[in-house]
């Protein structure tokens, strides 16, 4: 229906999406209207007006302006904070349009715009009134948080029902709208914590609507992470107290303004920063608990050593339609200029000039090392200084020189050249990514964030500077914030981790006291009696914390539980700082450690025993041994074998990715003998890992020198030029680059230029893969990286595999990693296949990837899937891709479970293997078992397996007939006739 001039067009509910493009805002607006949150609906000329209830004392003023040309359109204006982002429709404006579509008769026709409506007064009056309202709304929000904290502290979490948690979530939304950013985020975190780990998953089956209220929340309290809860409560109270003073007239330091309430900082408010030389060491995209998307680059300034960040911060609905900020990975921004926002490190900046961009080279990375903190002690000192400000963020950025990583149990520590260690988070994903970044490279420094995990000073690494065969490299480790989101350890888990990490008995004792205090806060300060505090006070005195003990014992003497809160939180905070000092750096005794051969930068406690590969694999599968300890055992075993056995037994030894470094070192001095073995591995139809090992052997021979060096280099050149396998070509090219870099003269310069051109292309595609908004664009970048066949693409491909939002992109990343021979992914793919009952699609991806790789560590799980009849075509192809290395284990499996041979699809793997190899494997078994009592029965099985090829059928049938010549007995005669039928001596069917 068209509108008369100067009026508003009538619309139907079905037309709302034509005017409000954002479905999320429309949904929120509909909920507001249905909830009766709109007041004083009015219409004047071509404008609609209303007031919308918010969390504060005064409602928001909302206006919609209708325009009929060039096409019908509505433009929303509102006094809520969302107007800062210049959105066409905030949720309040959306609600007003919903009201107009559904109930236009409810709008009062007015002779003028209502007072206070956006645009109805002069700008000066609006600003003055808005400021007064903002102060009142902030004060109201702070008071609500103070009330919430007191209620929880006095009564404990058992008294909190689901309806109260929903109120907390609504309060958090109102706090954000009123610019109380820290209180908003912490309130949301607290609500999520009280909902428990199943939040958002819906009620359990059979729970019904009754599973809510105080009883349900009380049931959850048993699993409540008390330390995390107490940390949030302390943060909320201290922030509220600070803001109370500010609203009463006490000025806030600019960096506290940025952290606690936020501000739109004008260019004139910001400080200029000139002469910057910036290197981006991390790029991330993450969503906050209050639904804001943050895209961030993290930089180190090579001039000052300071850390900076560039951020793009948008509400989630706007992020979908806004071009993402770009990454500067692989570049140095020399002479950059910017303005910096008030705040804490990393200082947020806004570029005014990106300066002269140049490629990230060895000189820039040497400057990174020069600006890094010299040791772990300096990193801990930076953390302690940072934590003196209770309103500082939880984490402080550092770059610190690290000599090795020490693997103790499931947790890693970063160790400096003095033997002092800083803990890394107990995070399996981080450990896997670190392993991928450090393989075949020496660690020089870690860049990331230092903070507290429970009471353990912990470094969350974002990137590593490593030194490989081709010099220094900056390798990403993990997306920023990913590890830190796992939360602190609790209870016995913290105690076990602290003991394992080498924390002192005093630190563990103080950690236990602090945790019991956290439990008391969760229970409620009403129950804080002398019976609770006296034993804890005594333990504090044992730790020579007399003042803290006295403060604790005085708390129960206050009759009003609410009066205990401030001093309780003060005590809790003081004990945290004491605990940080006690649980600081740990010393590692280098004399008792052993370097991991595959990972030059990782050490482990020297194992007392030597284990064979099958036992190592069993313990790894059971989770009883880390990859690093396993690598030491593998290396010991392979190093103990004589070179003659390694030459004769290429399979399965060369198909084990963990053995590659040891085999290369062992073969380096063998010259022509090593080249012959490598040529055999490259020409036999075998899994990719055996061929990759062959390339490593050729590289080792060429680097070793001697008469065979030139021949090894020539063979590498042929592989790099003619191999059909992209992974082989890439590895051979890298090997040739290493040879050139080792040579004197112009060869070194040539390889640097050659690699710089490839790296530029890799980095360009990696940026697209990491930041492109659509899965189609990211998928194309991934395919291009795989086709490029450069091993420097592995970190970007791993990030896509672990973190891309689109499952299809993650799947293609898995295939690309396998194609490039990334043996670090084997254990991940094995776990995916082992979980085939939970996620069939992931298991299918893993089966394909394990077949591509051909690493024997994946063979056992593939055979298990084969025995189950899982995806027989896919699994048979994967097993066949292993080549000769899979034959013996496959026949072992069928001998143990003869019923498998009855399946038509079960013999596909043998059928697709070379007939000579199949015949050889079965002939060995015939010869080895011809005298066994059950040989006739086994002979028939061997004949059935040999029947997949004419050649193997003839060879095995001849051997069986010879073995059973003259034998008596029903079973022996049956087997003999079967052999004769296979040879055509006796016709089939008789």
Buried (B, 14 or more C-beta within 10 A) or exposed (E): EEBEEEBBBEBEEEBBEEBBEBEBBBEBBBBBBEEEBBEBBBBBBBBBBBBBBBBBEBBBBBBBBBEBEEEBBBBBBBBBBBBEEEBBBBBBBBBBBBBBBBEBEEBEEBEEBBEBBBEBBEEEEBEEBBEEBBEBBBBBBBBBBBEBBBBBBBBBBBBBBBEBBEBBBEBBBBBBBBBBBBBBBBBBBBBBBBBBEEEEEEEEEEEEEEEBBBEBBBEBBEEBBBBBBBBBBBBBBBBBBBBBEBBEEEEBEBBBBBBBBBBEBEEEEBEEBEEBBBBBBBBBBBEBBBBBBBBBBBBBBBEEBBBBBBBBBBBBBBBEEBEBBEBBBBBBBBBBBBBBBBBBBBBBBBBEEBBEEEEBBEEBBBBBBEBBBEBBBBBBEBBBEBBEEEBBBEBBBBBBBBBBBBBBBBBBBBBBEBBBBBBBBBBEBBBBBBBBBBBBBBBBBBBBBBBBBBBBBBBBBBBBBBBBBBBBBBBBBBBBBBBBEBBBBBBEEBBBBBBBBBBBEBBBBBBBBBBBBBBBBBBBBBBBEEEBBBEBBEBBBEBEBEEBBEBBBBBBEBEEBBEBBEBBBBBBBBBBBBBBEBBBBBEBEBEEBBBBBBBBBBBBBEEEEEBEBEBBBBBBBEEEBBBBBBBBBBBBBBBEBEBEEBBEEBBBBBBBBBBBBBBBBBBBBBBEBBBEBBEBBBEBEBBBBBBBBBBBBBBBBBBBEEEBBEBBBEBBBEBBEEBEBBBBBBBBBBBBBBBBBBEEEEBBEBBBEBBEEBBEBBBBBBBBBBBBEEBEBBBBBBBBBBEBBBBBBBBBBBBBBBBBEBEEBBBBBBBBBBBBBBBBBBBBBBBBBBEBEEEEEBBBBBBBBBBBBBBBBBBBBBBBBBBEEBBBEBBBBBBBBBBBBBBBBBBEBBBEEEEBBEEEEBBBBBBBBBBEBBBBBBBBBBEEBBEEEEBBBBBBBBBBBBBBBEEBBBBBBBBBBEBBEEBEEEBBEBBBBBBBBBBEEBEEEE
